[in-house]
Amino acid sequence: MSTEAPTPEATPIKLALLFPGQGSQTVGMGRALYDAFPAARAVFDEADAALGFPLSDIIFNGPEETLKLTEHTQPAILTVSIAALRVLEPELAARGLSIAFAAGHSLGEYSAHVAAGTFSFADAVRTVRLRGQFMQSAVPAGQGAMAAILGLPAEQINDICARVSDELTPPPPEDPADPESQTAAVRHALADPSVSPAQAASRVSAIVSPANLNSPGQTVISGDLLAVERAAALCTEAGAKRTVMLPVSAPFHCELMQPAEDELANHLESIPFHDPHFPIAANVDARLLHRGPEARDTLIRQVTGTVRWVECIQLLQQSGATHYVEVGPGKVLTGLNRQIDRALITLNIEDPTSLEKTLAALTPAG
């Protein structure tokens, strides 16, 4: 009779896919997948057909300034991510692996829902182009800004943002019905016929708030230009290691995006949603979604809501995810995972070389 202890079985892989958002784009991304895999090529062709113009040419050849336009950036990153996904899916099936969860950072949440079958890729690529247009037009150029705050707790940043908003927002008029009692800023904003009432209101309230809670040491704030600059300066005074004004075209994920959220809501109501095949960690609530209608609701609220990325990753950890694969251009989310918890096993797929390395890491030895 053997007295040897039984060999412990390897922990089963529970896979979570992560999809990147804006900021991961580069001219030429996805080209190696396009050249090597018919499944990837079909995704680029489908995007061009759905949009009615050659997005793939902008992705592969630029110029960079054209790719950086948010109405191009958003469908471009989605397309590259889904091209990588379509190459990955049969490889996972061949190894007996399945997707347990998915999450996407801001725009990437649309890629996650395409992966889960919540809606079609064609609907998604058309939607995110419109999303980009809605977001770009919500705030006049030069009036909004975003800044990355490094090395300061998110709670402290939130307090600073709230204080700046209070300090810079003009007091309300004594009698809103009496134009003479309104401030000059209010009168000027309301007199501009080129903007909506919501946009006019944003001009006289100093909005700044956390937009992306990316890692314990990295928070992005968003809002009116002067308010963001003031909040960033106060964060530096409070001990932030670094503050960086970001080269963005609009102040995403804050109240200034309300006009975009309203327009996107109307559009999303016209698209069929299905229950996802696996749970999606929602940015705005940091909870797992299982139903199509709640997916629509969270994607709408995400436009003005904070991306609670740290909590999303922690939620996936608590739900049993053992391996994470960033699917799409760049390794931004891989880097954030290292900041959130260095013990997380995070891989990535953006070209044939990274695909080979990731599949090798996911394939049991022997």
Summary of the structure (lengths in Angstrom):
residues: 366
radius of gyration: 22.2
end to end distance: 27.0
largest distance: 97.5
contacts: 1251
relative contact order: 0.17
helix: 50%
strand: 14%
